[in-house]
Every structure is written in C-alpha cells, then in structure tokens.
Amino acid sequence: MSARPTSSPEARKAQGQMASAVRQYGPNDPRTRAARDNWRGESYLAAVAAAVADAPPLSPDQRDRLAVLLRPAAVAAEQRPGVQAVAS
C-alpha cells in the first residue's frame, strides 16, 4: 500500500498505528485489519478535506450528488428516490 498524496495529522497517526499492528500482530490479524481500515478512512477524510478546500462553490444539485456519494450506498438509495445503490 502506498501513502495517499494528501495527509493529515490524524491520517499519519493512523498509519503509524497500522504499521505497529502489522509488526506486533501480523498483517491478517483482526486488530491489524481494523487499524488498516481506520488509516484508510482517515486518509480518505484528508483527501476529501483537501478537495473541498480547493473546490469552487457547488450548486445545490452538485451538493446533493456529493452527499449521496458520501453516504453508505444502501442509505443513499433509501433516502433518494431513483438513486440505485452501488455495490462496492
């Protein structure tokens, strides 16, 4: 796995915790997988924060479409008529 181009203190801390879990428990231990998931989540949050900081003002429709992307697929499909849940 490579580091994300955009980082934050939280993402770097989570990456360190994930690396420590790999060394301590091995790559397939549930604690390592949880730490890896946390690192990935923090990395994505940092990337979204950077994108939002650089983004032009969004129209109401664009904000709605972005909100759908950020919700879990099943919830998005339930809350937005005509929106199909996307399998991940």
C-alpha positions in Angstrom: 0.0 0.0 0.0 1.3 3.4 -0.8 0.6 6.6 1.2 -2.1 8.9 0.0 -0.8 12.1 -1.6 -2.8 14.2 0.8 -2.3 13.6 4.5 -3.3 14.9 7.9 -2.0 14.5 11.4 -4.9 12.0 12.0 -4.0 10.0 8.9 -0.3 9.9 9.8 -1.1 8.8 13.4 -3.5 6.1 12.0 -0.8 5.0 9.5 1.7 4.6 12.4 -0.8 2.6 14.4 -1.5 0.4 11.4 2.3 -0.2 10.9 2.7 -1.0 14.6 -0.2 -3.5 14.4 1.4 -5.2 11.4 4.7 -5.6 13.3 3.0 -6.7 16.5 0.1 -8.9 15.3 0.9 -9.7 11.6 -0.9 -8.5 8.5 -4.0 -10.6 8.8 -4.9 -10.2 12.4 -8.3 -8.6 13.0 -6.6 -5.8 15.0 -4.4 -5.0 12.1 -7.3 -5.1 9.7 -9.2 -2.6 11.9 -6.1 -0.4 12.1 -5.8 -0.5 8.3 -9.4 0.4 7.8 -9.0 3.3 10.2 -5.9 4.5 8.3 -7.7 4.3 5.0 -10.7 6.2 6.4 -8.5 8.9 7.8 -6.6 9.1 4.5 -9.9 9.5 2.6 -11.1 12.2 5.0 -7.9 14.1 4.4 -8.3 13.8 0.7 -11.9 15.0 0.8 -10.9 17.9 3.1 -8.2 18.9 0.6 -10.6 18.6 -2.3 -13.3 20.7 -0.6 -10.7 23.4 0.3 -9.8 23.7 -3.5 -13.3 23.3 -4.9 -15.3 26.1 -6.4 -18.7 26.8 -5.0 -21.1 24.0 -5.7 -24.7 24.3 -7.0 -27.5 22.7 -4.8 -27.7 19.8 -7.2 -24.0 19.2 -7.1 -24.1 19.3 -3.2 -26.9 16.7 -3.2 -25.0 14.5 -5.6 -21.8 14.7 -3.5 -23.8 14.0 -0.3 -25.1 10.8 -2.0 -21.6 9.7 -2.7 -20.6 10.2 0.9 -23.5 8.2 2.4 -23.4 4.4 2.6 -24.9 3.0 -0.6 -28.0 1.4 1.0 -28.9 4.5 2.9 -28.4 6.7 -0.1 -30.8 4.5 -2.2 -33.4 4.6 0.5 -33.3 8.4 1.0 -33.1 9.5 -2.6 -35.8 8.2 -4.9 -34.4 7.0 -8.2 -30.9 6.5 -6.8 -29.6 3.0 -7.2 -27.3 1.5 -4.5 -23.9 0.8 -5.9 -22.2 -2.4 -5.0 -18.7 -1.9 -3.6 
